[in-house]
Amino acid sequence: MEFPDAKTFFCPQNYQTTSSHYSFPSGFGVGDSHLVLSPKSVAYVENYFRPLIRKEVEAKINAHFNVSTDQSCSNSSTSREGVLGEDRAVVIVGGGRLRKENQQQLKLRFTNKVPSTIYTVNDVEAENGEELRVELFDVVNDRIIDVTHPLSSARIEVVVLDREFNDEEAITQSDFNRSVVPQRLGERPLLVGGHKRFRLENGVYSITDLSFTRNSSRCRTKKIRLGLRVINDSNNNNYPTIGHAVSNPFRVKDHRGQLNQKRHPPKGEDEVWRLEGIGRNGEYHKRLTSHGILYVDDFLKAYQKDSRSLRKWLGNRVSDKKWKSMVKHAHEYVPITNTIVPTFDPPTSFQISQHKHCCHKEKLQPQMATTIMLNIVQVHATNTF
């Protein structure tokens, strides 16, 4: 049978002393002088109106906190905490009070980048060799959290993430948690060090004691990221949830390969195999050392003196691409030249008298005489230097 909607059901004039106004569904008991609802009827009414009331209440809450309808959580009726989205939440606390949480109000972040390649055992550093720094950022006020704020000393955990993210700003908390690399049974943790967990100091911290125990070759993309998340404790319950942080992707290699890595820029005293295209103890390395080319500086000097001979020493099989790679890498080295100011004694009286005698004998013009005198001084200075 057709059941009246909420507006019709709650309209007072519809409640008459007789049952002739409209038909009630079976199970309703209606007396001649008053309306009587059986327990079965009460349950029917509750089941009918519960979703309607919930929908209206959620709509009012969403409108109050500017939360879109598609963020509304469908399971709010089964929990005292109705989540209205991962970045916003309305929590029902004691006394029926409402508290709004906004994960984007406070957010962790790295202030510098991790190098594209790091090595096991070595401490994790930033690209420029500085300490890896993190901070708790107040997004609303566009600044680091105030030092007087209780969360400026929140406890933070560093985790390893194995996932590619298209937009780091749009990473949800569930995506973050699913990407955390778990510890394998019977193996050492992937990340070790005293700074796996730390407490912020005035909203910032410098990570200096953190290293990897194995490379990232097991990961799907061979690259991983570092993640930061807050360790929940009783001190955080009364404050907005802190958003996580995700570093740039990087690759972890075995530290034993660091011994054979190429350097950019190279140093003059680096062995010549440090140049691109020249393998340690390889054919090119042996050919160059047999001609006295032991270091990068030797390679560069030989190239500047006679590039054709240098290439010939490498053999006929060296390709143009590899040759250009060697030369380009070698030219990244900039020799440091010390600027030395030469010192010399001024011309003696004998030299001056000789100069005058020559000028008088040859009847030189004053300008030419001055030029000759300057040449004498220059030669003397060069010999002294």
C-alpha positions as CSV (number, residue, x, y, z in Angstrom):
1,M,0.0,0.0,0.0
2,E,1.1,3.6,-0.4
3,F,2.6,5.1,2.7
4,P,2.5,8.9,3.3
5,D,5.7,10.9,3.1
6,A,7.2,12.6,6.1
7,K,5.5,15.9,5.6
8,T,2.0,14.3,5.4
9,F,2.7,12.0,8.3
10,F,3.7,14.8,10.6
11,C,0.9,17.2,9.6
12,P,-1.4,17.6,12.8
13,Q,-4.7,17.7,10.9
14,N,-4.1,14.2,9.6
15,Y,-4.4,12.7,13.0
16,Q,-8.2,12.3,13.4
17,T,-10.1,10.3,15.9
18,T,-11.4,8.0,13.3
19,S,-9.6,5.8,10.8
20,S,-11.6,7.2,7.9
21,H,-9.1,9.9,7.0
22,Y,-6.7,7.5,5.3
23,S,-5.7,3.9,5.4
24,F,-2.9,2.9,7.7
25,P,-0.8,-0.1,6.8
26,S,-1.6,-3.3,8.5
27,G,-0.3,-3.6,12.0
28,F,-1.4,-0.1,13.0
29,G,-4.0,0.0,15.7
30,V,-6.4,3.1,15.5
31,G,-9.1,3.6,18.1
32,D,-12.3,5.6,17.9
33,S,-11.2,8.2,20.3
34,H,-7.4,8.3,20.1
35,L,-4.5,7.0,18.0
36,V,-2.8,3.8,19.2
37,L,0.4,2.4,17.7
38,S,1.4,-1.1,18.4
39,P,5.1,-2.1,19.0
40,K,5.2,-3.5,15.5
41,S,3.9,-0.2,14.1
42,V,6.5,1.8,16.1
43,A,9.3,-0.3,14.6
44,Y,7.8,0.3,11.1
45,V,7.7,4.0,11.6
46,E,11.3,4.1,13.0
47,N,12.7,2.2,10.1
48,Y,10.9,4.4,7.7
49,F,11.9,7.8,9.1
50,R,15.5,6.9,10.3
51,P,17.1,7.3,6.8
52,L,15.0,10.5,6.1
53,I,16.0,12.1,9.4
54,R,19.7,11.0,8.9
55,K,19.7,12.5,5.5
56,E,18.3,15.8,6.7
57,V,20.7,16.0,9.7
58,E,23.8,15.3,7.5
59,A,22.7,17.9,5.0
60,K,22.5,20.5,7.7
61,I,25.9,19.5,9.2
62,N,27.5,19.5,5.7
63,A,26.1,22.9,5.0
64,H,27.3,24.2,8.3
65,F,30.9,23.0,7.8
66,N,30.9,23.5,4.0
67,V,31.4,19.9,3.2
68,S,30.1,18.6,-0.1
69,T,27.5,15.9,-0.2
70,D,29.7,13.4,-2.0
71,Q,32.0,13.5,1.0
72,S,29.3,12.3,3.3
73,C,30.0,9.0,4.9
74,S,27.2,6.4,4.5
75,N,28.0,4.6,7.8
76,S,27.5,7.5,10.1
77,S,24.4,5.8,11.7
78,T,26.5,2.9,13.0
79,S,29.2,5.0,14.6
80,R,29.3,8.0,17.0
81,E,32.0,9.5,14.7
82,G,30.6,10.4,11.3
83,V,33.5,10.9,8.9
84,L,32.6,13.4,6.2
85,G,35.7,13.0,4.1
86,E,39.3,12.2,4.7
87,D,40.3,15.8,4.8
88,R,37.4,16.9,7.0
89,A,35.5,15.2,9.8
90,V,32.8,16.0,12.2
91,V,33.2,14.2,15.5
92,I,30.3,13.8,18.0
93,V,31.8,14.1,21.4
94,G,30.3,14.1,24.9
95,G,27.3,16.3,25.5
96,G,26.3,16.4,21.8
97,R,29.0,19.0,20.9
98,L,30.4,19.1,17.4
99,R,34.1,19.4,16.7
100,K,35.4,20.0,13.2
101,E,38.7,18.4,12.1
102,N,40.6,19.6,9.1
103,Q,43.7,17.6,8.2
104,Q,44.9,20.4,5.8
105,Q,45.1,23.0,8.6
106,L,48.3,21.5,9.9
107,K,50.6,19.6,7.6
108,L,54.1,18.0,7.8
109,R,56.5,18.7,5.0
110,F,60.1,18.2,3.9
111,T,61.8,21.6,3.3
112,N,64.5,20.1,1.0
113,K,64.8,17.2,-1.4
114,V,66.4,13.8,-1.1
115,P,69.1,13.1,-3.8
116,S,67.9,11.0,-6.7
117,T,70.4,8.3,-5.6
118,I,71.5,7.4,-2.1
119,Y,73.6,4.5,-0.8
120,T,73.0,2.0,1.9
121,V,74.7,2.4,5.3
122,N,75.3,6.1,4.6
123,D,73.2,8.6,6.5
124,V,70.3,10.1,4.5
125,E,71.0,13.7,3.5
126,A,69.5,16.4,1.4
127,E,70.5,17.1,-2.2
128,N,73.0,19.8,-1.2
129,G,74.6,17.6,1.4
130,E,72.8,19.4,4.2
131,E,70.7,17.8,6.9
132,L,67.2,16.6,5.8
133,R,64.8,19.1,7.5
134,V,61.1,18.7,8.2
135,E,58.6,21.1,9.6
136,L,55.0,21.3,10.8
137,F,53.3,23.9,8.6
138,D,50.2,25.9,9.3
139,V,48.5,26.0,5.9
140,V,45.9,28.5,7.0
141,N,48.4,31.1,8.2
142,D,51.1,30.1,5.7
143,R,53.8,29.7,8.2
144,I,55.5,27.2,10.6
145,I,53.3,26.3,13.5
146,D,53.7,28.6,16.5
147,V,56.3,27.5,19.0
148,T,53.8,27.8,21.8
149,H,51.4,25.4,20.2
150,P,51.3,22.0,21.9
151,L,51.7,20.2,18.6
152,S,55.0,22.0,17.9
153,S,56.5,19.1,19.9
154,A,54.4,16.3,18.3
155,R,56.0,12.8,17.9
156,I,56.7,11.9,14.3
157,E,57.5,8.6,12.6
158,V,59.5,8.2,9.4
159,V,58.3,5.4,7.0
160,V,59.2,4.1,3.6
161,L,56.7,4.3,0.8
162,D,56.6,2.1,-2.3
163,R,54.2,3.7,-4.7
164,E,54.1,6.2,-7.5
165,F,51.9,9.2,-6.8
166,N,50.7,11.4,-9.6
167,D,49.9,14.4,-7.3
168,E,51.6,14.5,-4.0
169,E,49.2,17.0,-2.7
170,A,46.2,14.7,-3.3
171,I,47.5,11.7,-1.5
172,T,44.8,10.5,0.9
173,Q,45.6,9.0,4.3
174,S,44.4,5.6,3.2
175,D,46.7,5.7,0.1
176,F,49.5,6.7,2.4
177,N,49.0,3.8,4.8
178,R,48.6,1.3,2.0
179,S,52.0,2.4,0.5
180,V,54.0,1.9,3.7
181,V,56.6,-0.9,3.2
182,P,56.2,-3.5,5.9
183,Q,59.1,-5.2,7.6
184,R,59.8,-8.6,6.1
185,L,59.9,-11.6,8.4
186,G,63.4,-12.6,9.4
187,E,65.0,-9.5,7.9
188,R,66.3,-6.3,9.3
189,P,64.1,-3.2,9.0
190,L,64.6,-1.4,5.7
191,L,65.1,1.9,7.5
192,V,67.3,2.1,10.7
193,G,68.6,4.8,12.9
194,G,67.9,6.9,15.9
195,H,65.6,9.3,14.0
196,K,63.0,6.8,12.7
197,R,60.9,8.4,15.5
198,F,61.5,11.8,16.9
199,R,59.8,14.7,18.5
200,L,59.5,18.0,16.8
201,E,61.4,20.9,18.4
202,N,59.5,24.2,18.0
203,G,57.7,22.7,15.0
204,V,60.9,21.7,13.1
205,Y,63.5,19.0,13.1
206,S,66.7,17.9,11.3
207,I,67.1,14.2,10.4
208,T,70.7,13.2,10.8
209,D,70.6,9.6,12.0
210,L,68.8,7.6,9.4
211,S,70.1,5.0,6.8
212,F,68.9,2.1,4.6
213,T,70.0,-1.5,5.2
214,R,69.3,-2.7,1.6
215,N,68.7,-1.3,-1.9
216,S,65.4,-0.5,-3.5
217,S,65.7,-3.1,-6.3
218,R,62.7,-5.1,-4.8
219,C,60.4,-2.3,-5.3
220,R,58.1,-2.1,-8.3
221,T,59.6,1.0,-9.8
222,K,63.1,0.6,-8.2
223,K,62.3,3.9,-6.4
224,I,60.9,4.7,-3.0
225,R,59.9,7.7,-1.0
226,L,60.1,8.8,2.6
227,G,56.9,9.5,4.5
228,L,56.2,11.4,7.7
229,R,53.2,10.8,9.9
230,V,52.2,11.7,13.4
231,I,52.3,9.1,16.2
232,N,48.9,9.5,17.8
233,D,48.8,9.9,21.5
234,S,46.5,11.5,24.1
235,N,48.0,14.9,23.6
236,N,46.8,15.0,20.0
237,N,43.1,14.2,20.6
238,N,42.0,17.7,21.2
239,Y,43.6,19.2,18.2
240,P,43.2,19.0,14.4
241,T,44.7,16.0,12.7
242,I,48.1,16.6,11.2
243,G,48.5,15.8,7.5
244,H,51.3,13.5,6.4
245,A,54.3,14.4,4.3
246,V,55.8,12.6,1.2
247,S,59.3,13.2,-0.1
248,N,60.4,13.1,-3.8
249,P,61.2,9.7,-5.3
250,F,64.7,8.3,-5.1
251,R,66.7,5.2,-5.6
252,V,68.7,3.3,-3.0
253,K,71.8,1.4,-4.2
254,D,74.3,-0.8,-2.4
255,H,77.1,1.2,-0.8
256,R,79.7,-1.1,-2.4
257,G,78.8,0.4,-5.8
258,Q,79.6,3.8,-4.4
259,L,83.3,3.0,-4.7
260,N,82.9,2.9,-8.5
261,Q,80.6,5.8,-9.0
262,K,81.3,8.7,-11.3
263,R,81.7,12.2,-9.9
264,H,80.1,15.3,-11.2
265,P,82.1,17.4,-11.4
266,P,85.3,15.3,-11.2
267,K,88.4,16.4,-9.4
268,G,91.8,16.7,-11.0
269,E,93.3,14.1,-8.7
270,D,90.5,11.6,-9.4
271,E,91.7,8.5,-11.2
272,V,90.8,8.6,-14.9
273,W,88.3,5.8,-14.6
274,R,86.0,8.2,-12.7
275,L,85.2,9.7,-16.1
276,E,82.0,8.6,-17.9
277,G,82.6,5.8,-20.4
278,I,85.8,4.5,-18.7
279,G,85.3,1.5,-16.6
280,R,87.6,0.7,-13.7
281,N,90.3,-1.8,-14.8
282,G,88.6,-1.9,-18.2
283,E,90.1,-1.7,-21.7
284,Y,90.1,2.1,-21.9
285,H,91.5,2.4,-18.4
286,K,94.4,0.1,-19.2
287,R,95.2,1.8,-22.5
288,L,95.3,5.3,-20.9
289,T,97.4,4.3,-18.0
290,S,99.9,2.7,-20.3
291,H,100.4,6.1,-21.9
292,G,100.8,7.9,-18.5
293,I,97.1,9.1,-18.3
294,L,96.4,8.3,-14.7
295,Y,94.2,11.1,-13.5
296,V,91.5,13.4,-14.8
297,D,94.0,16.2,-14.9
298,D,96.3,14.1,-17.1
299,F,93.4,13.3,-19.5
300,L,92.4,17.0,-19.8
301,K,96.0,18.1,-20.5
302,A,96.5,15.4,-23.1
303,Y,93.2,16.4,-24.8
304,Q,94.2,20.1,-24.9
305,K,97.7,19.2,-26.3
306,D,96.6,16.6,-28.9
307,S,93.1,15.3,-28.9
308,R,93.6,13.0,-31.9
309,S,96.5,11.2,-30.3
310,L,94.5,10.8,-27.1
311,R,91.6,9.3,-28.9
312,K,93.9,7.0,-30.8
313,W,95.3,5.7,-27.6
314,L,91.8,4.6,-26.6
315,G,91.7,2.3,-29.7
316,N,89.6,2.1,-32.8
317,R,86.5,0.8,-31.2
318,V,85.7,3.9,-29.1
319,S,82.4,5.4,-30.5
320,D,81.8,9.0,-31.1
321,K,79.1,9.0,-28.4
322,K,81.4,7.5,-25.8
323,W,84.3,9.8,-26.8
324,K,82.1,12.9,-26.5
325,S,80.9,11.7,-23.1
326,M,84.4,11.3,-21.8
327,V,85.5,14.7,-23.0
328,K,82.3,16.5,-21.7
329,H,82.8,14.9,-18.3
330,A,86.4,15.9,-18.2
331,H,85.6,19.5,-19.0
332,E,83.4,19.7,-15.9
333,Y,86.6,19.8,-14.0
334,V,87.7,23.4,-13.4
335,P,91.4,23.6,-12.3
336,I,92.0,25.9,-9.4
337,T,94.7,28.3,-10.3
338,N,96.4,30.2,-7.5
339,T,96.9,33.9,-8.3
340,I,100.5,34.7,-7.4
341,V,101.8,38.3,-7.6
342,P,105.4,38.2,-8.8
343,T,107.9,40.2,-6.9
344,F,111.1,41.5,-8.3
345,D,113.8,44.0,-7.5
346,P,113.8,47.4,-9.3
347,P,116.3,48.0,-12.0
348,T,119.8,48.8,-10.8
349,S,121.6,52.0,-11.5
350,F,123.8,50.1,-13.9
351,Q,120.8,48.9,-15.9
352,I,119.4,52.5,-16.0
353,S,122.8,53.9,-17.2
354,Q,123.0,51.2,-19.9
355,H,119.5,52.2,-21.0
356,K,120.5,55.8,-21.2
357,H,123.6,55.0,-23.1
358,C,121.7,52.9,-25.6
359,C,119.2,55.6,-26.1
360,H,121.9,58.3,-26.7
361,K,123.9,56.1,-29.0
362,E,121.0,55.0,-31.1
363,K,119.3,58.4,-30.8
364,L,116.0,56.8,-29.9
365,Q,112.8,58.8,-29.5
366,P,111.5,59.1,-25.9
367,Q,108.5,56.8,-26.5
368,M,110.8,54.1,-27.9
369,A,113.1,54.5,-25.0
370,T,110.3,54.1,-22.5
371,T,109.2,50.9,-24.3
372,I,112.7,49.4,-24.1
373,M,112.9,50.3,-20.4
374,L,109.5,48.5,-19.8
375,N,110.8,45.5,-21.6
376,I,113.8,45.3,-19.4
377,V,111.6,45.5,-16.3
378,Q,109.3,42.8,-17.6
379,V,112.1,40.4,-18.5
380,H,113.6,40.9,-15.1
381,A,110.3,40.3,-13.4
382,T,109.7,37.1,-15.4
383,N,113.1,35.7,-14.5
384,T,112.5,36.5,-10.9
385,F,109.1,34.8,-10.9
